[in-house]
């Protein structure tokens, strides 16, 4: 939960680096909260099956767009890549696979052009 809160504190920070742990725990908690809110939407019959979204889960997704974008950019920075690599998600299938690989890679050791190593480990 601390990693989720840490990413939320830096909700619009596109500079610096994010560890794999920060990125993946943020994604996990966003997924769990969105799933719970979808269940609540279904329970109160405010879930629209055609759009696949309810009121609460839709508002939550909208609210998490900027923090998710920021932590994704910082995660790419940790692997010494520009945030512009996120545009790969517009390539069907292959782009998302490439981004998934980038998100799973360990960050560069030591400082890179985007800042110091968030793990504190030097080369």
Secondary structure as UniProt FT lines:
FT   HELIX           2..9
FT   TURN            10..12
FT   HELIX           20..43
FT   TURN            44..45
FT   STRAND          47..48
FT   TURN            49..52
FT   STRAND          53..54
FT   HELIX           55..63
FT   HELIX           65..78
FT   TURN            79..80
FT   HELIX           83..90
FT   TURN            92..93
FT   HELIX           94..104
FT   TURN            113..114
FT   TURN            118..119
//
